[in-house]
C-alpha cells in the first residue's frame, strides 16, 4: 500500500518551508529535490556512509534514512546553513585551510558531524574525533587532513567563544 502525501512545514536553516510528500520519504530527498539544498549527498542510501548528514536538533543525523514525518517540528541545519563563500563557518574554514578535500563527496558529512561534535564538546581529544568520524566514509584518503581540520576548527571555535 502506498502511503498518501502529507503536507508539512519544515524549519531548515532557520527558514520555514511547506513541503508535500509521503510521510516515509527520506528527508534527504525532500532537502535536495524540494528545497534545492545540495550540501547533503546521496551516498549509500542506508545511513552508513555519512554523505547525507545534517544536524537535527543539534545532533548529526543521516537524512537518507530519516523520514520526513520525523522532521516535523525539529530544527534542521544543512551545510548551506553554516556559512557562505564570503564568510565560511569556522569548521568550513578549517577544512579549507587544511586542504581536507579531494573529490569532496564526503565533506558534507565530515563537516556536519564535526560541527555537531564541537557544539557538544569544544575540546575533543584525537581519539574522540576519530570515534565521532568513524562512521563517515572517505575513499580519497584525506583522513589525516580531515583530522587536522577538526583540531583546527576546535581551536577556531574556542577563539570565537571567548568573551
N, C-alpha and C positions, 0 to 999 in steps of 0.2 A: 504494500500500500504506500503510495506517495503522500508525504505529509503536505498539507496546504501551506501556501505562503503566509507569512506573518509580516506585519509592518511594525518596525521598532525604531526607537530613537537611540542612537549610539553617541557616546561622547568620546571623540577621538582627537587627540592633540588639542584638547581644550575647546573643540568646536562640536556642536550637536548636529547630527545628520539623521534624516529619516531614510531607512532602507527597507526594502521588501524582498524577502527570500524565504526559503524553507527554514524552519526552526533549527534543523540539524546541519544546515550549511556551514562549512568551516569558516570561521572568522576571516582567515586568510583570503578566501575568495571574495568576500564582501569588501575587505580593505582594498584589494587590488582592482577588482572589476567594477565595483560600485563607487568607491571613493577615490580611485586613481592614486592610491598610495603604494608605490612600488619598492619601498625600502624592504619590507618583509618579502622574502623569496620563497617560491615553491621549490623544495628540495626533495625530500623523501616522501612526503605526504603521510608519514607515520609518527611524526613528533620525535624522531630520533636524531636528526642531523643539526637542528638548531637554526637553519637558514630563515625560518619563518618567525623567529622570536619577536615578540612585542612585550611591552610591560603592561600588565593589568593590575590595577590597584597596588602598584609598587613592586610587583613580583614578575620575574621573567616567565613568560608563558608561550607555549608552542601554538601558534594561531592556526596551523593546519589541522589540528585535532580539537580545537576549542570551538564548540558550537555557537552559532550566532545567538541562540536563546540564552546562553550563559553569559553573554557580554552585556546584556541589558542592565543599565544602572551602574555600570562599572566604568572607571576611568582607564582609558586605553591610550597608550603612547606608542607611536611608531618611530622609526628612525627620522622621519620628516619632522617630528615634534621635538627633537632635541636641539637642533641648531640650524644655521643656514650656512651657505658657502662663505658669506661675508663674516659671519660670527658663529663659528662652529662651537658646539658644546665642548668642554674640556676633554671628555672621552674621545670625541671625534678628532679633536686637535692632536691628542696624544697618539692616536693611530696614524694620523698623517705624519707627525714628527718622526715616529719610529719606522715609517715605511712598512707598516704591518699588513700590506695587501699585495697580492699578486693578481689573481683573477678577480678577487673582490666578492665572490659569491657568498662566502661565509661571513663576511664583515658585518652584515646586519645583525646576525645572531651574536657574534662576538661583542659588538658594541653594546647591544641592548642588554645582554647578560652582564657585561661589565658595569653598565650604568646601574642596574638593579643591585648588583653586589656592592658597589661603592656607596650607594644610598643606604644600605643596611650596615655595611662595615667599611668605614672610610680608610682603614689602615690594614688591609688584609695581608697575611703572610703569602709567600710564594706558593706554599702548599695549598692554602685556601683558594688562591686564584686558580691553580691547576685543577683543583677539585671542582670549582664552580664551572670552569670552562670545559670540563672533561666530556660533556655531552654535546659540545659543538664541534662538528667535524670540519677539518680543513685539509684538503688534498694537496695544496700547493706547498706545504712545508714551511709556512711563516710562523710556526709556533713560538720560536724564540722572540721574534719581533712583536708578536701579539702579547706575550708575557711582559716584555719591556714596556709596551704601550699601556697595559693595565697598571703597572707600577708607576709610570709617568702620570697617568690620569689620576691616580690616588694622590700623588703629590700636588698636581694642579688643582684638584678639587679641595684639598686641605687648605691651600693658599686662598682659594675663593671663599672658604668658610670663615676665615679669620675676621674678627670684628673690625 
